[in-house]
């Protein structure tokens, strides 16, 4: 604390003829003023230098004091008043005028009060910051139970944890500032090793290990990391707040919606599998895939469909991913597929044979390749600011989720309202339907352009 003050010497007349002068120290502070005696006098006005507030050299006082002795005493007065105020500043207190006067007299008399020693503050021991990866495990365990995560979500979180450990094995929650988050993005883009998927055939050449993720994948990982950090902050862990405003620039293109045309669906339906070596495996997988294309079911929901869920001409499903209850009317082809397996005993009273998502994906690609679905499709991705264009035959890009996308595109093309389609698919966000609506609108424009050749 600093006490604003001013101290200056003033002359006061005394004696019968008012021809002698006392030198006093006038102190002004906190809108108050006091005059302090100095025991110094002069007997004529010309001895005083008003500019520097000292006695002129060569002067001798009424008692024979030299100018140097008088000036030393005056300087001592100013030093003393400074020490008085410093004492109160250290003790964080504004003194009263009487306190200043008493302290000044005591110090000028050589009685120096002991300056109280400031209390020694106990060193506050900062609680040890918990290991970030222990907190991460707590997050996955508690949020996983609370929100009924799927195995896929647990796998994504496990992959994120591994990325963070590779990036900084000893990194702390409080250290994830903007600079650290930026370096993490750089690690994902430039250093992370991406191992190839398992070989589909024994004689397939080993694919080289790639380095770095594309921007779309990095964006998803940052979203998952933000989810974790927000949870950790809310439960009281010392999280650096930088994650709230961290928005890295990640150039992206809209994901291309891969779906099958009416002709391509017919090619798969009419495919003769009798001569194909994997025919016993491909036939039920074709049935499951076509059923998804005709009902909008995800693979997980088709695998979970029980015979008791079939209610005549429709099915009633509670989706695994979102927990939505939906009722879907069956067309003739979908009903025929269910009828085929009606009397076949399947594990868990399933309505359709059961395969893992990975096995389904591999076999669906085989089906589409055998059916000659070879249209070349260019996929554009960005890694940092570097654009990468890859051309694939369509069969390479088809998977279990293509069935759901195929249903949505054709339902909208038939003029079915998006709100009705959303009831069948379980979508609650209109934004999720927009890419499909854009495809249908584009197809309508192309079809209308053909009328230009009529006349």
N, C-alpha and C positions, 0 to 999 in steps of 0.2 A: 504494500500500500504506500502511496506517495502523498504527502501532505503539501498542498500548494501554499507557499508562504513568501513573504518579502521582509527583509531586515535592512534598516538604514539608520544612520546616526542623525540625531536632531539636537540643536542647541536650545537650551532653556535658560533665560536670564534669572539672576538672583542677586541678593545684596540690597543695601539701602538705595543705592543710586542705579540699580539694575545695570551695572556695568561689568558684571561677571557672568560667566556662562557655564552651566553644567552640560556635559555631553551624555545624552541618553540614547539607548538603542530602541528604536521603535520597530515593533514586530507586528505584522498584519497576517492573519491566517483565518480561514473559515469564517470570513466576514466579521472578524473581531480584531481589536487593536489593543496592544499594551505597550507601555514605555518602561524599559528596564534601566536601572542605574548602572553607571560604569565606574564611579569613583574617579572620573577624570574631569578636569575643569580647564578653562582658559580665561585670562583676564582682559583680553581685548579681541574684538571680532576679526581683526586682520590676521590673527594667527591661524585661523581655520581655512583649510582648502576645501571648498564645497564640491569641487569636481571629483576628487578621490576620497572625500570624507576622512581626511587625516590632518594632523597638525603640521604646519609648514616647518621645514628644516631650520634649525638655529633657534627655535623658540624655547624658552624656559618657563615652566609653569609657576603658579603661585608659591609652591613649596620647593622650587628649584628643580623640578623634574625636567629632564631633557625631552625634546620632541620625539627622539627614538623610543624612550621609555613609555611615553604616553601612547605612541602609535602601536607599540607591542601589546599594551593592555587592551587597546581597541580591537586589534586583530584577534586577541584571545577571546574577547566578548563575542565576536562573530562566529568563531570556531565553536565556542561553547553552545551558542543557541542552535547551531547546526546539529551538534551531537544530541541535544535535547530532543529535537524533532526526529532524528534518526532512531532514537530509543523508542519513541511512540510508533514510528512507522514499522519497526520490526515487530512490535506487539500488536500491530493492526488496530490502533486506537487513535481517535481524535481527542487531544487533551483539552482541558478547560484553560482559560487565561491564568487562573490562580495556580494550576498545576505547572504550567510553563514557567511562571515566575518563581515558584518554589524550587523547581528543578534547576533553573538557571543559577539561583543563589547558591544552592548546594554545590553545584559543579564549580562555580567560581571560587568557592571556599575550599575546594579540594575534596568535598564529600561526594564520592562517585557511587551511585547505587549500582548494585550488581545487575547486570543485564540478565533477565531470566532466560535460561536455556530453553530453546524450543523443544517441545516434547518430541521424543524420538518416535517416529511413526513405525508401527510394527510392519515389517515387510509382509505385504500380502502375497501369499503364495498362490500363484495362478494355478487353477486346477489343470491337471494334465489333460491335454487334448486327446480325445479318443482316436484310435486308429480308424482312418476313413473306411477301410475295407471291412472292419468289424461293423461299422455303422451301415455300410452298404448291405451286408448280410442281414442285418436287422430290418432294413427297408424291404428287401425282397421277401423275407419271411412274413412280416406283418402285413404289408400291402398285398402280397400274394394271397394270404388267407382272407383278408378283408374283401378284396375285389375278385376273388376266385379266378386268378390268372390261369390262362391256358399254359400247356407245356411250352408252346412257342414263345410266349411272353417271358417265361422263366429263362428260356434259352437265350433270348435277346439280351436280357439283363446280365446273364452270366458272361456273354461275349463282351458287353460293355465293361464289366468289372475287369476282365482279362486285359482289355485295351488300356484301362487306367493303370493297372499294375505294370504293364510293359512300358507305359509312358513315364510313370514316376512311382516306383515301389514304396517310397516314403512320403509321398505328397499328402498334405493335410487339407482338411476342409477349409481352414482359414487362409490357406495359401492359393486357393483357386481364384485368383484375381483375373482381371481381363487379360493380362499378359500371359498367365499360365493357361487360360482357356484358349487363347490364340495359338499358343505352342502345341496344345493338345490337338487342335484342328490341323496344324501343320504335320504333326506326327501321323494322324490318320490319313492325310493326303499323300505324304512323301515317304513314310517309313514303314507303316504297318504292312506286314507280309500277309498276302492273301493266298491261301493254299487252294489248289484245284479240287473240284469235286471228285468223288471216287470214280474210278474208271468204270464205264458201263460194260466194256468188253475186255477180255484178258489181253487181246492183241492191240488194244488202243494205245497209241503212243502217250507217254507220260507228259502231261502238260507242265509248262514251266511255272514256277511260283511267281505270282505278280506282286508288285509293291504299290501300295496306296489304294485308297477307296475313291469312288467317284463322289461328286458333290451331293447327290441325292441320298446316298447311304450315310454320308457324314452328317447331313442335316437331321436324319432320323436319330442318329446316335446322340447328337447334341440335345434333341428334344427329350430323349430318355434320361440324359444326364441332368437336365433342368428339372425334370420330374423328381429325380432322387434328391437333388439339392434343395428343392422347395420343401419336400417332406422333412428333410433333416433340419432345416431352419425352423419349421413349424413345431417340431417336437423339442426344440431347444438346444440343438448342437451349434457350435460356433462356426457358422457358414459365412464365407466371404460374400457380401451382397452383390458382387459384380455380375453374377449369373443372371440377375433380373433384367439387366440392360444389354447383355451380350448377344449381339445379332450379327454374326459373321456374314459377309457377302459370299453366297454360294450360288453361282450361276447354274440354272437348271432349265430343262425343257419339260413340257407337260408329258407325263408318262403316256406312251402309246397304248391304246386299248386294243388288245389282241382278242378277236372273236372269230367265230366260224360263220361263213355265209350259208345260206340255205343249200346251195350246191355242194359245199364242202361237208355239211352234215349228212347229205344224201350219200356222198362218196364213202363216208365212214360206215353208215348204216348198211350200204350194199356191198361192202368189202367182203370178198370170199376168203374166209380164214381157214378153210379146210386144208389148204396146201401150205399154210404158214407154220413154220416150226413151233412158234410159241402159241399156237392156236388155243390149247386148253386154258392158258392164262389170259390171252387177249380177249376172248369172247365175253366173259363176265365183266372184264374191265371196260369193254366197249359199252355194255349195257349200263353200267354205273355212270359212265361219262355222259352218255346220251340222256340218261334220266336227270342228271344235273342240268344239262342244257335245256331240258323241257320243264324244269320245275324251279330253277334258280337256287337250288340247295348247294351249300358249300359241301366239300368232301366230308368234313367232320360230321355234318348233319345227315348226309346220306348214309354214312357208316353207322350212325346212331339210330337210324330209322328202324323201328320195330313193326312187326306185322300188326300189332294192335293199334299202331298210329294210322293205319290205312282205314279210312271210313268211306267205303264205297267208291265214289267218284272224286274224293279229295283226301288229302293227308293233313294231319294236325301235328305240328312240329314246334318244340321249344328249342330254339337255336342254342348251340353250345357257346358260341362266341359272345353273344349279347344277351342271352336269356329271354329273347322275345318269343312270344307265342304267335305263330302264324298258321293260317289255314290256306292251303294251296289246292286249287282245282286241278285235276289230272286230265290231260288229253288222252286220246286213244292209244298213242304210242307209249306214253308213260304208264298207262294202265296195263298194257300188254307186257311191258318189262316186269312189273310187279307180279303179274299173273304167272309168268314163267318160273318164278322162284317161290310161288305161294305154297306149294306142297313139298318143297325141299327143306329138310331140317338144317337150319343155320345157327351158328353159335349165338347165344343170347337172344334167340327168337328174332334175329335180324330179318328185315324185309329183303335185303340185298347181301351178296357176298362181301366179305370184309378184307380190305387191303390197306397197308400203310400208305400215307400220303406220298412218300418217296417212291414206293413201288408203283403207285398209280401214275405219278408223273413220268417215270421212265417208260411205262407201257403205253401211255397215251401218245407219247412222241413216236413210239414204234408204230402205233396204229395210224397216225397221221402221215407218217413217211410211207407206209404201205399203201395208203389211200391216195398218194400222189399230191398231197397238199404242200406244194413247193414254191408258192408265190414268194418272191424275194422282198424282204421288208428291211428298211434301213432304221436302225436304232441309234439315236444320237444321245451321247452323255457328255458331261463335263467333269474334268478333274482339275480343280483350280480354275484357271482361265483357258485351259487347253481343251479344245473340242475333239471328241472322238466319234467317228461314224463307223458303224459296223453293219454289214449286210448279212442277214440270216435267212435261210429258207423258213417258211412259216411254221413247219412242223417242229422246228427246234424251240420255238417260243410258246408252244401250246402246253398247258398244264391243267391241273384239276380246277383251278379258279377260272379257266377259260370257259367252262360250262356256265357258270353264273353270269359272266359277262355276255356270253352269247344269248342267254335268255333275255337279259335286260335290253340289249340292242334290238332284238327282233320284236319284243313286246312293244317297245316304243315305236318301232317302224310300222307296226300294225295299227297304230293310232290309239293304243291303250294309254290312258292318262298316267302321267308320272306318279300322281298320288296313289293310284291303284297299284302300279308296279311296286311302289315303295312299301305298300301293305304286304305284298307277296314276299318281297326280298328282306323286309325288316329294316330297311334304311330309315333313319329318323332325320337325316340331314339332307335337305334338297341339294346342297352343294355337291354331295357325293354323286348325284345323278347327272350333273352338268356335263361331264365328259361324254356320257352316252347320248345325251340330247344333242350335243354338238355333232356327233357322228351321224345321227339320224337326219339332222337338218342339212348336213353336207350331202348326204345321199339323196335327199329330196331335191336339192338344187341340181345335182347331176342328172337326175331323172327328168326334171323339168326342161333341162337344156336340150334333151333329145327331141322335144317338140319343135325346136327351131328348124328341124329338117322336114317338117310336115308340109309347109307351104313355101 
